[in-house]
Amino acid sequence: MTSVDTPTSHTTPAAGSAPAQPESAVALPVPTVPPKSGDRAANGRKLLRIEARNAQTPIERKPKWIRTRATMGPEYTELKGLVKREGLHTVCEEAGCPNIFECWEDREATFLIGGEQCTRRCDFCQIDTGKPAALDRDEPRRVAESVQAMGLRYSTITGVARDDLDDGGAWLYAETVRAIKRLNPGTGVELLIPDFNADPDQLAEVFSSRPEVLAHNLETVPRIFKRIRPAFRYERSLAVLTAAREAGLVTKSNLILGMGETPEEVTQAMRDLHEAGCDILTITQYLRPSPRHHPVDRWVKPEEFVAHSKTAEEIGFAGVMAGPLVRSSYRAGRLYAQAMAHHGREIAPAMTHLAEEGTASQEASSVLARFGS
């Protein structure tokens, strides 16, 4: 195996002890030129006022623990060559995910569906806002064939909001899961969805595809929710998770730290999620994709992630993964297996491999062991 310490790119997202005090974000000492009236986003649209205001703050310097160790094992190397050879596309590569080496080594990958333009704008998200292209009804087949070609053990499907479509894109999400399962019966499928405005018919269509895990990310706390996710609603997101749980699905959500929340607010959000029926929780550090995105408010230390993880376990989550570089799809197969065991449910025989122990180098206690406080 070849190992290389790799700083993360800007392009992405002790028992009983009190959480550590957060470290303030420090901007790089590089002058930032205020955006001009003619400045535009990557897709050519004019910058929004909030984006122009965000751009006044330079990109922040990352602390020492925001690093990942690139361990290029045989499975990763084989998969990397296959993806390049076959011209396959994954979020893992295209978003520069720092965990690609570890996930690909375990044959797990994430795919984005619905196009490259989202009909909503979140202040942390790398995907641009605009008018999406026409629905590609052949996309589910292509994604399923990519999963097959890569020999994946577990796949995560995420996508953009498609409020321009009559069904909000519900058919596309559901059909992608169905297509993967038809072609890859031994592969676990996790589906990360927008809220579909909590429309019962659209949610029913999505739930009918029966993914192993139905994920919808809350991302932040009520006080700053509207500022961060103006097109979403805190209570509506909780309602989506409740509906999925009532449909008999394993549910999952994510919280991003470092956008202006307090530790106490994070604990309350965890309680809200658990009461709504969320089984699995991931907690991560916000990394700013570009100057036009929300500035980093603070760098959350590894020991605070450890404290949040313990709190989540005490609250009763069936699976928890927290750490600065944990992402919502990180070690997804293992978390699904943990949740099933927690509920006393059996995993399908073709997926028992998901219960096998593996590495989790981005989990907070592992990061703390490497870098200290």
C-alpha positions as CSV (number, residue, x, y, z in Angstrom):
1,M,0.0,0.0,0.0
2,T,1.1,3.6,-0.7
3,S,0.3,6.2,1.9
4,V,0.4,10.0,1.4
5,D,-0.7,12.8,3.8
6,T,-3.1,14.9,1.8
7,P,-4.6,18.3,2.8
8,T,-8.2,18.4,2.0
9,S,-9.4,20.5,-0.9
10,H,-11.7,23.5,-0.7
11,T,-13.9,21.8,-3.2
12,T,-16.2,19.2,-1.7
13,P,-18.7,19.5,2.2
14,A,-13.7,11.2,27.6
15,A,-16.8,9.9,29.1
16,G,-18.7,12.6,31.0
17,S,-16.4,15.3,29.8
18,A,-17.7,18.6,28.6
19,P,-17.3,19.5,24.9
20,A,-14.1,21.3,24.1
21,Q,-14.3,25.0,23.3
22,P,-14.5,25.6,19.6
23,E,-11.6,27.1,17.8
24,S,-12.4,30.3,15.8
25,A,-11.9,30.2,12.1
26,V,-8.9,32.2,11.0
27,A,-8.8,33.7,7.5
28,L,-5.8,33.4,5.4
29,P,-3.8,36.7,5.3
30,V,-4.6,37.2,1.6
31,P,-6.5,40.2,0.4
32,T,-10.0,39.5,-1.0
33,V,-11.1,41.6,-3.9
34,P,-14.8,42.6,-3.3
35,P,-17.0,41.1,-6.0
36,K,-18.0,43.5,-8.7
37,S,-21.5,44.0,-10.0
38,G,-20.6,41.9,-13.1
39,D,-19.2,39.0,-11.1
40,R,-20.9,35.7,-11.8
41,A,-21.2,32.2,-10.5
42,A,-19.7,29.2,-12.2
43,N,-22.8,28.6,-14.4
44,G,-22.8,32.2,-15.6
45,R,-25.6,33.6,-13.4
46,K,-25.2,36.8,-11.5
47,L,-24.1,36.5,-7.9
48,L,-26.8,36.7,-5.3
49,R,-26.5,39.4,-2.6
50,I,-25.7,36.8,0.0
51,E,-23.0,35.3,-2.2
52,A,-21.4,38.7,-2.7
53,R,-21.5,39.3,1.0
54,N,-20.0,35.9,1.8
55,A,-17.2,36.7,-0.7
56,Q,-16.0,39.6,1.5
57,T,-14.6,37.0,3.9
58,P,-11.4,35.2,2.7
59,I,-11.2,31.4,2.6
60,E,-10.2,30.2,6.1
61,R,-7.0,28.5,7.1
62,K,-7.6,24.9,8.0
63,P,-6.3,23.4,11.3
64,K,-3.9,20.5,11.5
65,W,-6.6,17.8,11.9
66,I,-8.3,18.7,8.6
67,R,-6.1,16.2,6.8
68,T,-6.6,12.8,5.4
69,R,-4.1,10.0,4.8
70,A,-4.3,8.7,1.3
71,T,-3.8,4.9,1.6
72,M,-4.0,3.5,-1.9
73,G,-4.7,-0.2,-1.4
74,P,-5.3,-2.8,-4.0
75,E,-9.1,-2.4,-4.2
76,Y,-8.8,1.3,-4.6
77,T,-6.1,1.0,-7.2
78,E,-8.2,-1.5,-9.2
79,L,-11.3,0.6,-8.9
80,K,-9.5,3.8,-9.9
81,G,-8.2,2.1,-13.1
82,L,-11.6,0.7,-13.9
83,V,-13.4,4.0,-13.5
84,K,-10.9,5.8,-15.7
85,R,-11.0,3.0,-18.3
86,E,-14.8,2.8,-18.5
87,G,-15.4,6.6,-18.2
88,L,-17.6,6.2,-15.1
89,H,-18.6,9.2,-13.0
90,T,-18.9,9.2,-9.2
91,V,-19.4,12.0,-6.7
92,C,-16.4,10.6,-4.9
93,E,-14.0,11.7,-7.7
94,E,-15.8,14.7,-9.0
95,A,-16.3,16.4,-5.6
96,G,-12.7,15.6,-4.5
97,C,-14.0,13.7,-1.5
98,P,-11.1,13.2,1.1
99,N,-12.4,9.7,2.0
100,I,-12.3,8.2,-1.5
101,F,-9.3,6.0,-0.7
102,E,-11.0,4.4,2.3
103,C,-14.5,4.0,0.8
104,W,-13.3,2.7,-2.6
105,E,-11.0,0.2,-0.8
106,D,-14.2,-1.2,0.7
107,R,-16.1,-1.0,-2.6
108,E,-18.5,1.8,-1.6
109,A,-19.2,4.8,-3.8
110,T,-21.7,7.6,-4.3
111,F,-23.6,8.8,-7.4
112,L,-25.4,12.1,-8.1
113,I,-28.6,12.0,-10.1
114,G,-30.9,14.6,-11.6
115,G,-28.3,16.8,-13.3
116,E,-25.8,19.4,-12.3
117,Q,-28.2,22.3,-11.5
118,C,-30.4,22.4,-8.3
119,T,-33.6,24.3,-8.1
120,R,-32.8,25.3,-4.5
121,R,-29.8,27.0,-2.9
122,C,-28.2,26.1,0.4
123,D,-25.4,28.4,1.6
124,F,-22.9,25.5,2.2
125,C,-23.5,23.4,-0.9
126,Q,-21.1,23.1,-3.8
127,I,-23.9,22.3,-6.4
128,D,-25.0,25.4,-8.3
129,T,-28.5,26.8,-8.5
130,G,-30.2,27.2,-11.8
131,K,-32.6,25.8,-14.4
132,P,-32.0,22.1,-14.6
133,A,-31.7,20.2,-17.9
134,A,-34.6,18.0,-19.1
135,L,-35.1,14.8,-17.1
136,D,-32.9,12.0,-18.4
137,R,-35.0,8.9,-18.1
138,D,-32.1,6.6,-19.0
139,E,-30.0,7.7,-16.0
140,P,-31.2,5.0,-13.7
141,R,-30.0,2.3,-16.1
142,R,-26.6,3.9,-16.5
143,V,-26.1,4.3,-12.8
144,A,-27.1,0.7,-12.2
145,E,-24.6,-0.4,-14.8
146,S,-21.9,1.7,-13.2
147,V,-22.6,0.0,-9.9
148,Q,-22.3,-3.4,-11.6
149,A,-19.1,-2.5,-13.4
150,M,-17.5,-1.2,-10.2
151,G,-18.5,-4.3,-8.3
152,L,-19.8,-2.2,-5.4
153,R,-20.8,-3.7,-2.1
154,Y,-22.8,-0.6,-1.1
155,S,-23.9,2.4,-3.1
156,T,-25.2,5.8,-2.1
157,I,-27.5,7.7,-4.5
158,T,-28.0,11.4,-3.9
159,G,-29.3,14.1,-6.2
160,V,-30.4,17.6,-6.7
161,A,-33.9,19.1,-5.9
162,R,-36.1,19.1,-9.0
163,D,-38.9,21.4,-8.1
164,D,-39.3,22.0,-11.8
165,L,-40.8,18.5,-12.3
166,D,-44.4,17.7,-11.5
167,D,-43.3,14.8,-9.2
168,G,-40.3,16.7,-7.9
169,G,-38.1,14.0,-9.3
170,A,-39.6,11.2,-7.2
171,W,-39.8,8.8,-10.1
172,L,-36.1,9.3,-10.9
173,Y,-35.0,8.6,-7.3
174,A,-37.2,5.6,-7.0
175,E,-36.4,4.1,-10.4
176,T,-32.6,4.5,-9.8
177,V,-32.9,2.3,-6.7
178,R,-35.1,-0.2,-8.5
179,A,-32.6,-0.4,-11.4
180,I,-29.7,-0.9,-9.1
181,K,-31.5,-3.7,-7.2
182,R,-32.5,-5.5,-10.4
183,L,-29.0,-5.6,-11.8
184,N,-27.1,-5.8,-8.4
185,P,-29.2,-7.9,-6.0
186,G,-26.3,-8.2,-3.5
187,T,-25.5,-4.5,-3.4
188,G,-26.8,-2.3,-0.6
189,V,-28.5,0.9,-1.7
190,E,-28.7,4.1,0.4
191,L,-30.9,6.9,-1.0
192,L,-30.3,10.5,0.1
193,I,-33.2,12.6,-0.9
194,P,-34.4,16.2,-0.8
195,D,-37.7,16.8,1.1
196,F,-40.1,16.7,-1.9
197,N,-42.0,19.4,0.1
198,A,-43.1,16.4,2.3
199,D,-45.7,15.6,-0.4
200,P,-47.2,12.3,0.6
201,D,-47.6,10.9,-2.9
202,Q,-44.0,11.8,-3.9
203,L,-42.6,10.3,-0.7
204,A,-44.7,7.2,-1.2
205,E,-43.2,6.7,-4.7
206,V,-39.7,7.1,-3.3
207,F,-40.3,4.8,-0.3
208,S,-41.8,2.1,-2.5
209,S,-38.3,1.5,-4.0
210,R,-37.3,0.1,-0.6
211,P,-33.6,1.2,-0.3
212,E,-31.6,-0.2,2.6
213,V,-31.4,3.3,4.1
214,L,-33.6,6.3,3.4
215,A,-31.6,9.5,4.3
216,H,-32.6,13.1,4.5
217,N,-30.1,15.5,5.9
218,L,-31.3,18.1,8.5
219,E,-27.8,19.7,8.3
220,T,-28.2,22.5,10.9
221,V,-30.1,23.9,13.9
222,P,-33.4,25.9,14.0
223,R,-31.8,29.3,14.9
224,I,-29.8,29.5,11.7
225,F,-31.8,27.1,9.5
226,K,-33.5,29.7,7.3
227,R,-30.2,31.5,6.7
228,I,-28.4,28.3,5.7
229,R,-31.3,26.4,3.9
230,P,-33.8,29.0,2.9
231,A,-35.8,26.7,0.6
232,F,-36.2,24.0,3.3
233,R,-38.0,24.0,6.7
234,Y,-36.6,22.4,9.9
235,E,-39.9,20.8,10.9
236,R,-40.7,19.6,7.3
237,S,-37.3,17.8,7.2
238,L,-38.1,16.1,10.5
239,A,-41.5,15.1,9.0
240,V,-39.9,13.4,6.0
241,L,-37.8,11.3,8.4
242,T,-40.9,10.4,10.4
243,A,-42.7,9.4,7.3
244,A,-39.8,7.2,6.2
245,R,-39.6,5.5,9.6
246,E,-43.4,4.9,9.5
247,A,-43.0,3.2,6.1
248,G,-40.6,0.7,7.7
249,L,-37.4,2.1,6.4
250,V,-34.1,2.5,8.2
251,T,-33.6,6.3,8.4
252,K,-30.5,8.5,8.5
253,S,-29.6,12.2,8.7
254,N,-26.6,14.5,9.0
255,L,-25.5,17.6,10.9
256,I,-22.8,20.0,9.7
257,L,-21.0,21.9,12.4
258,G,-19.1,25.2,12.1
259,M,-21.8,27.3,10.6
260,G,-22.7,29.3,13.7
261,E,-24.5,26.8,15.9
262,T,-23.7,26.2,19.6
263,P,-22.9,22.8,21.1
264,E,-26.2,23.0,23.1
265,E,-28.1,23.6,19.9
266,V,-26.5,20.5,18.3
267,T,-27.6,18.4,21.2
268,Q,-31.2,19.6,20.9
269,A,-31.1,18.9,17.1
270,M,-30.0,15.4,17.9
271,R,-32.9,14.9,20.2
272,D,-35.3,16.3,17.6
273,L,-33.9,13.9,15.0
274,H,-34.2,10.9,17.3
275,E,-37.8,11.8,18.3
276,A,-38.6,12.1,14.6
277,G,-37.5,8.5,14.1
278,C,-34.0,8.9,12.8
279,D,-31.9,5.7,13.2
280,I,-28.5,6.8,12.0
281,L,-26.6,10.1,12.5
282,T,-23.5,11.4,10.9
283,I,-21.9,14.7,12.2
284,T,-19.2,16.6,10.2
285,Q,-17.2,19.8,10.0
286,Y,-18.3,22.4,7.4
287,L,-15.7,23.1,4.7
288,R,-16.3,26.1,2.6
289,P,-16.5,25.2,-1.2
290,S,-15.7,28.7,-2.5
291,P,-15.6,32.4,-1.3
292,R,-19.3,32.9,-2.3
293,H,-20.4,30.2,0.2
294,H,-21.1,30.7,3.9
295,P,-17.9,31.5,5.9
296,V,-16.6,29.0,8.4
297,D,-17.7,30.2,11.8
298,R,-15.4,27.8,13.8
299,W,-13.3,24.7,13.6
300,V,-14.8,22.1,15.8
301,K,-12.0,20.1,17.6
302,P,-11.9,16.3,17.4
303,E,-12.7,16.0,21.2
304,E,-15.9,17.9,20.7
305,F,-16.9,15.4,17.9
306,V,-16.1,12.6,20.4
307,A,-18.4,14.3,23.0
308,H,-21.2,14.7,20.4
309,S,-20.9,11.1,19.3
310,K,-21.2,9.9,22.9
311,T,-24.3,12.1,23.4
312,A,-25.9,10.7,20.3
313,E,-25.3,7.2,21.5
314,E,-26.8,8.0,24.9
315,I,-29.9,9.6,23.2
316,G,-30.4,6.2,21.5
317,F,-29.3,6.4,17.8
318,A,-28.7,3.0,16.3
319,G,-25.6,4.1,14.5
320,V,-23.4,7.2,14.9
321,M,-20.3,8.4,13.0
322,A,-18.8,11.8,13.9
323,G,-15.6,13.5,12.9
324,P,-14.2,16.5,11.1
325,L,-14.0,14.8,7.7
326,V,-16.9,12.3,8.1
327,R,-19.4,12.8,5.3
328,S,-23.0,11.5,5.2
329,S,-22.1,8.6,3.0
330,Y,-18.9,7.7,4.9
331,R,-18.8,4.0,6.1
332,A,-22.5,3.9,5.1
333,G,-22.6,0.1,4.8
334,R,-21.2,-0.4,8.3
335,L,-23.7,2.1,9.8
336,Y,-26.6,0.3,8.1
337,A,-25.4,-3.0,9.5
338,Q,-25.1,-1.5,13.0
339,A,-28.6,-0.1,12.8
340,M,-30.1,-3.4,11.7
341,A,-28.3,-5.2,14.6
342,H,-29.5,-2.5,17.0
343,H,-33.1,-3.2,16.0
344,G,-32.6,-7.0,16.1
345,R,-33.2,-7.3,12.3
346,E,-31.4,-9.7,10.0
347,I,-29.4,-8.4,7.0
348,A,-30.2,-10.1,3.7
349,P,-27.8,-13.1,3.2
350,A,-26.3,-11.4,0.1
351,M,-25.3,-8.3,2.2
352,T,-23.9,-9.9,5.4
353,H,-20.5,-8.6,4.3
354,L,-21.6,-5.2,5.4
355,A,-21.4,-6.3,9.0
356,E,-17.7,-6.9,8.7
357,E,-15.5,-4.6,10.7
358,G,-13.3,-2.2,8.7
359,T,-11.4,0.9,9.1
360,A,-12.9,4.3,10.1
361,S,-9.9,6.6,10.1
362,Q,-12.1,9.8,10.0
363,E,-14.1,8.8,13.1
364,A,-13.4,11.4,15.8
365,S,-11.5,9.2,18.2
366,S,-9.2,8.0,15.4
367,V,-8.5,11.6,14.4
368,L,-7.9,12.6,18.1
369,A,-5.4,9.7,18.4
370,R,-3.5,11.0,15.4
371,F,-3.5,14.7,16.0
372,G,-4.4,15.2,19.6
373,S,-6.4,18.2,20.7
